[in-house]
Amino acid sequence: GTGKMTQFHLNLSQFGQSLRNLTDTCSQWYHAQDLAS
């Protein structure tokens, strides 16, 4: 039903948000390393 699809989309968007956060963290770390060298 629609309930399951909504839950799926919710999980998907949360996953996407986590992925963006991870990417941001990685790029911040990379820039910090770059500045430190």
LUMLUMDREN-2810 file (N, C-alpha, C; in Angstrom, 1 decimal):
<atoms>
<atom><aa>G</aa><ch>A</ch><at>N</at><xx>0.8</xx><yy>-1.2</yy><zz>0.0</zz></atom>
<atom><aa>G</aa><ch>A</ch><at>CA</at><xx>0.0</xx><yy>0.0</yy><zz>0.0</zz></atom>
<atom><aa>G</aa><ch>A</ch><at>C</at><xx>0.8</xx><yy>1.3</yy><zz>0.0</zz></atom>
<atom><aa>T</aa><ch>A</ch><at>N</at><xx>0.2</xx><yy>2.4</yy><zz>0.1</zz></atom>
<atom><aa>T</aa><ch>A</ch><at>CA</at><xx>0.9</xx><yy>3.7</yy><zz>0.0</zz></atom>
<atom><aa>T</aa><ch>A</ch><at>C</at><xx>1.7</xx><yy>3.9</yy><zz>1.3</zz></atom>
<atom><aa>G</aa><ch>A</ch><at>N</at><xx>1.3</xx><yy>3.3</yy><zz>2.4</zz></atom>
<atom><aa>G</aa><ch>A</ch><at>CA</at><xx>2.1</xx><yy>3.5</yy><zz>3.6</zz></atom>
<atom><aa>G</aa><ch>A</ch><at>C</at><xx>3.5</xx><yy>3.0</yy><zz>3.5</zz></atom>
<atom><aa>K</aa><ch>A</ch><at>N</at><xx>3.6</xx><yy>1.8</yy><zz>2.8</zz></atom>
<atom><aa>K</aa><ch>A</ch><at>CA</at><xx>4.9</xx><yy>1.2</yy><zz>2.6</zz></atom>
<atom><aa>K</aa><ch>A</ch><at>C</at><xx>5.8</xx><yy>2.1</yy><zz>1.7</zz></atom>
<atom><aa>M</aa><ch>A</ch><at>N</at><xx>5.2</xx><yy>2.6</yy><zz>0.6</zz></atom>
<atom><aa>M</aa><ch>A</ch><at>CA</at><xx>5.9</xx><yy>3.4</yy><zz>-0.3</zz></atom>
<atom><aa>M</aa><ch>A</ch><at>C</at><xx>6.4</xx><yy>4.7</yy><zz>0.4</zz></atom>
<atom><aa>T</aa><ch>A</ch><at>N</at><xx>5.6</xx><yy>5.3</yy><zz>1.2</zz></atom>
<atom><aa>T</aa><ch>A</ch><at>CA</at><xx>5.9</xx><yy>6.5</yy><zz>2.0</zz></atom>
<atom><aa>T</aa><ch>A</ch><at>C</at><xx>7.1</xx><yy>6.2</yy><zz>2.9</zz></atom>
<atom><aa>Q</aa><ch>A</ch><at>N</at><xx>7.1</xx><yy>5.1</yy><zz>3.6</zz></atom>
<atom><aa>Q</aa><ch>A</ch><at>CA</at><xx>8.2</xx><yy>4.7</yy><zz>4.5</zz></atom>
<atom><aa>Q</aa><ch>A</ch><at>C</at><xx>9.5</xx><yy>4.5</yy><zz>3.7</zz></atom>
<atom><aa>F</aa><ch>A</ch><at>N</at><xx>9.3</xx><yy>3.9</yy><zz>2.5</zz></atom>
<atom><aa>F</aa><ch>A</ch><at>CA</at><xx>10.5</xx><yy>3.7</yy><zz>1.6</zz></atom>
<atom><aa>F</aa><ch>A</ch><at>C</at><xx>11.1</xx><yy>5.0</yy><zz>1.2</zz></atom>
<atom><aa>H</aa><ch>A</ch><at>N</at><xx>10.3</xx><yy>5.9</yy><zz>0.8</zz></atom>
<atom><aa>H</aa><ch>A</ch><at>CA</at><xx>10.8</xx><yy>7.2</yy><zz>0.3</zz></atom>
<atom><aa>H</aa><ch>A</ch><at>C</at><xx>11.4</xx><yy>8.0</yy><zz>1.5</zz></atom>
<atom><aa>L</aa><ch>A</ch><at>N</at><xx>10.8</xx><yy>7.8</yy><zz>2.7</zz></atom>
<atom><aa>L</aa><ch>A</ch><at>CA</at><xx>11.4</xx><yy>8.4</yy><zz>3.9</zz></atom>
<atom><aa>L</aa><ch>A</ch><at>C</at><xx>12.8</xx><yy>7.9</yy><zz>4.2</zz></atom>
<atom><aa>N</aa><ch>A</ch><at>N</at><xx>12.9</xx><yy>6.6</yy><zz>4.1</zz></atom>
<atom><aa>N</aa><ch>A</ch><at>CA</at><xx>14.2</xx><yy>5.9</yy><zz>4.4</zz></atom>
<atom><aa>N</aa><ch>A</ch><at>C</at><xx>15.2</xx><yy>6.4</yy><zz>3.3</zz></atom>
<atom><aa>L</aa><ch>A</ch><at>N</at><xx>14.7</xx><yy>6.5</yy><zz>2.1</zz></atom>
<atom><aa>L</aa><ch>A</ch><at>CA</at><xx>15.6</xx><yy>6.9</yy><zz>1.0</zz></atom>
<atom><aa>L</aa><ch>A</ch><at>C</at><xx>16.1</xx><yy>8.3</yy><zz>1.2</zz></atom>
<atom><aa>S</aa><ch>A</ch><at>N</at><xx>15.3</xx><yy>9.2</yy><zz>1.6</zz></atom>
<atom><aa>S</aa><ch>A</ch><at>CA</at><xx>15.7</xx><yy>10.6</yy><zz>1.7</zz></atom>
<atom><aa>S</aa><ch>A</ch><at>C</at><xx>16.6</xx><yy>10.7</yy><zz>3.0</zz></atom>
<atom><aa>Q</aa><ch>A</ch><at>N</at><xx>16.4</xx><yy>9.9</yy><zz>4.0</zz></atom>
<atom><aa>Q</aa><ch>A</ch><at>CA</at><xx>17.3</xx><yy>9.9</yy><zz>5.2</zz></atom>
<atom><aa>Q</aa><ch>A</ch><at>C</at><xx>18.6</xx><yy>9.4</yy><zz>4.8</zz></atom>
<atom><aa>F</aa><ch>A</ch><at>N</at><xx>18.6</xx><yy>8.3</yy><zz>3.9</zz></atom>
<atom><aa>F</aa><ch>A</ch><at>CA</at><xx>19.9</xx><yy>7.8</yy><zz>3.4</zz></atom>
<atom><aa>F</aa><ch>A</ch><at>C</at><xx>20.6</xx><yy>8.8</yy><zz>2.6</zz></atom>
<atom><aa>G</aa><ch>A</ch><at>N</at><xx>19.9</xx><yy>9.5</yy><zz>1.7</zz></atom>
<atom><aa>G</aa><ch>A</ch><at>CA</at><xx>20.5</xx><yy>10.6</yy><zz>0.9</zz></atom>
<atom><aa>G</aa><ch>A</ch><at>C</at><xx>21.1</xx><yy>11.7</yy><zz>1.8</zz></atom>
<atom><aa>Q</aa><ch>A</ch><at>N</at><xx>20.4</xx><yy>12.0</yy><zz>2.8</zz></atom>
<atom><aa>Q</aa><ch>A</ch><at>CA</at><xx>20.9</xx><yy>13.1</yy><zz>3.8</zz></atom>
<atom><aa>Q</aa><ch>A</ch><at>C</at><xx>22.2</xx><yy>12.6</yy><zz>4.5</zz></atom>
<atom><aa>S</aa><ch>A</ch><at>N</at><xx>22.2</xx><yy>11.4</yy><zz>4.9</zz></atom>
<atom><aa>S</aa><ch>A</ch><at>CA</at><xx>23.4</xx><yy>10.8</yy><zz>5.6</zz></atom>
<atom><aa>S</aa><ch>A</ch><at>C</at><xx>24.6</xx><yy>10.8</yy><zz>4.6</zz></atom>
<atom><aa>L</aa><ch>A</ch><at>N</at><xx>24.3</xx><yy>10.4</yy><zz>3.3</zz></atom>
<atom><aa>L</aa><ch>A</ch><at>CA</at><xx>25.3</xx><yy>10.4</yy><zz>2.3</zz></atom>
<atom><aa>L</aa><ch>A</ch><at>C</at><xx>25.9</xx><yy>11.8</yy><zz>2.1</zz></atom>
<atom><aa>R</aa><ch>A</ch><at>N</at><xx>25.0</xx><yy>12.8</yy><zz>2.1</zz></atom>
<atom><aa>R</aa><ch>A</ch><at>CA</at><xx>25.5</xx><yy>14.2</yy><zz>1.9</zz></atom>
<atom><aa>R</aa><ch>A</ch><at>C</at><xx>26.4</xx><yy>14.6</yy><zz>3.1</zz></atom>
<atom><aa>N</aa><ch>A</ch><at>N</at><xx>25.9</xx><yy>14.2</yy><zz>4.3</zz></atom>
<atom><aa>N</aa><ch>A</ch><at>CA</at><xx>26.7</xx><yy>14.6</yy><zz>5.5</zz></atom>
<atom><aa>N</aa><ch>A</ch><at>C</at><xx>28.1</xx><yy>13.9</yy><zz>5.4</zz></atom>
<atom><aa>L</aa><ch>A</ch><at>N</at><xx>28.1</xx><yy>12.7</yy><zz>5.0</zz></atom>
<atom><aa>L</aa><ch>A</ch><at>CA</at><xx>29.3</xx><yy>11.9</yy><zz>4.9</zz></atom>
<atom><aa>L</aa><ch>A</ch><at>C</at><xx>30.3</xx><yy>12.6</yy><zz>3.9</zz></atom>
<atom><aa>T</aa><ch>A</ch><at>N</at><xx>29.7</xx><yy>12.9</yy><zz>2.8</zz></atom>
<atom><aa>T</aa><ch>A</ch><at>CA</at><xx>30.5</xx><yy>13.6</yy><zz>1.7</zz></atom>
<atom><aa>T</aa><ch>A</ch><at>C</at><xx>31.1</xx><yy>14.9</yy><zz>2.2</zz></atom>
<atom><aa>D</aa><ch>A</ch><at>N</at><xx>30.2</xx><yy>15.7</yy><zz>2.9</zz></atom>
<atom><aa>D</aa><ch>A</ch><at>CA</at><xx>30.7</xx><yy>17.0</yy><zz>3.5</zz></atom>
<atom><aa>D</aa><ch>A</ch><at>C</at><xx>31.9</xx><yy>16.7</yy><zz>4.5</zz></atom>
<atom><aa>T</aa><ch>A</ch><at>N</at><xx>31.7</xx><yy>15.7</yy><zz>5.4</zz></atom>
<atom><aa>T</aa><ch>A</ch><at>CA</at><xx>32.7</xx><yy>15.4</yy><zz>6.3</zz></atom>
<atom><aa>T</aa><ch>A</ch><at>C</at><xx>34.0</xx><yy>15.0</yy><zz>5.7</zz></atom>
<atom><aa>C</aa><ch>A</ch><at>N</at><xx>33.9</xx><yy>14.2</yy><zz>4.6</zz></atom>
<atom><aa>C</aa><ch>A</ch><at>CA</at><xx>35.1</xx><yy>13.7</yy><zz>3.9</zz></atom>
<atom><aa>C</aa><ch>A</ch><at>C</at><xx>35.8</xx><yy>14.9</yy><zz>3.2</zz></atom>
<atom><aa>S</aa><ch>A</ch><at>N</at><xx>35.0</xx><yy>15.8</yy><zz>2.6</zz></atom>
<atom><aa>S</aa><ch>A</ch><at>CA</at><xx>35.7</xx><yy>16.9</yy><zz>1.9</zz></atom>
<atom><aa>S</aa><ch>A</ch><at>C</at><xx>36.3</xx><yy>17.9</yy><zz>2.9</zz></atom>
<atom><aa>Q</aa><ch>A</ch><at>N</at><xx>35.6</xx><yy>18.1</yy><zz>4.0</zz></atom>
<atom><aa>Q</aa><ch>A</ch><at>CA</at><xx>36.2</xx><yy>18.9</yy><zz>5.1</zz></atom>
<atom><aa>Q</aa><ch>A</ch><at>C</at><xx>37.5</xx><yy>18.4</yy><zz>5.6</zz></atom>
<atom><aa>W</aa><ch>A</ch><at>N</at><xx>37.5</xx><yy>17.0</yy><zz>5.8</zz></atom>
<atom><aa>W</aa><ch>A</ch><at>CA</at><xx>38.8</xx><yy>16.4</yy><zz>6.2</zz></atom>
<atom><aa>W</aa><ch>A</ch><at>C</at><xx>39.8</xx><yy>16.5</yy><zz>5.2</zz></atom>
<atom><aa>Y</aa><ch>A</ch><at>N</at><xx>39.5</xx><yy>16.3</yy><zz>3.9</zz></atom>
<atom><aa>Y</aa><ch>A</ch><at>CA</at><xx>40.4</xx><yy>16.4</yy><zz>2.8</zz></atom>
<atom><aa>Y</aa><ch>A</ch><at>C</at><xx>41.0</xx><yy>17.8</yy><zz>2.7</zz></atom>
<atom><aa>H</aa><ch>A</ch><at>N</at><xx>40.2</xx><yy>18.8</yy><zz>2.9</zz></atom>
<atom><aa>H</aa><ch>A</ch><at>CA</at><xx>40.7</xx><yy>20.2</yy><zz>2.8</zz></atom>
<atom><aa>H</aa><ch>A</ch><at>C</at><xx>41.6</xx><yy>20.5</yy><zz>4.0</zz></atom>
<atom><aa>A</aa><ch>A</ch><at>N</at><xx>41.3</xx><yy>20.0</yy><zz>5.2</zz></atom>
<atom><aa>A</aa><ch>A</ch><at>CA</at><xx>42.1</xx><yy>20.1</yy><zz>6.4</zz></atom>
<atom><aa>A</aa><ch>A</ch><at>C</at><xx>43.5</xx><yy>19.5</yy><zz>6.2</zz></atom>
<atom><aa>Q</aa><ch>A</ch><at>N</at><xx>43.5</xx><yy>18.3</yy><zz>5.6</zz></atom>
<atom><aa>Q</aa><ch>A</ch><at>CA</at><xx>44.7</xx><yy>17.6</yy><zz>5.3</zz></atom>
<atom><aa>Q</aa><ch>A</ch><at>C</at><xx>45.5</xx><yy>18.4</yy><zz>4.3</zz></atom>
<atom><aa>D</aa><ch>A</ch><at>N</at><xx>44.9</xx><yy>19.0</yy><zz>3.3</zz></atom>
<atom><aa>D</aa><ch>A</ch><at>CA</at><xx>45.5</xx><yy>19.8</yy><zz>2.2</zz></atom>
<atom><aa>D</aa><ch>A</ch><at>C</at><xx>46.1</xx><yy>21.0</yy><zz>2.8</zz></atom>
<atom><aa>L</aa><ch>A</ch><at>N</at><xx>45.5</xx><yy>21.7</yy><zz>3.7</zz></atom>
<atom><aa>L</aa><ch>A</ch><at>CA</at><xx>46.0</xx><yy>22.9</yy><zz>4.4</zz></atom>
<atom><aa>L</aa><ch>A</ch><at>C</at><xx>47.2</xx><yy>22.6</yy><zz>5.3</zz></atom>
<atom><aa>A</aa><ch>A</ch><at>N</at><xx>47.1</xx><yy>21.4</yy><zz>5.9</zz></atom>
<atom><aa>A</aa><ch>A</ch><at>CA</at><xx>48.1</xx><yy>21.0</yy><zz>6.9</zz></atom>
<atom><aa>A</aa><ch>A</ch><at>C</at><xx>49.4</xx><yy>20.7</yy><zz>6.2</zz></atom>
<atom><aa>S</aa><ch>A</ch><at>N</at><xx>49.4</xx><yy>20.2</yy><zz>5.0</zz></atom>
<atom><aa>S</aa><ch>A</ch><at>CA</at><xx>50.6</xx><yy>19.7</yy><zz>4.3</zz></atom>
<atom><aa>S</aa><ch>A</ch><at>C</at><xx>51.4</xx><yy>20.9</yy><zz>3.8</zz></atom>
</atoms>
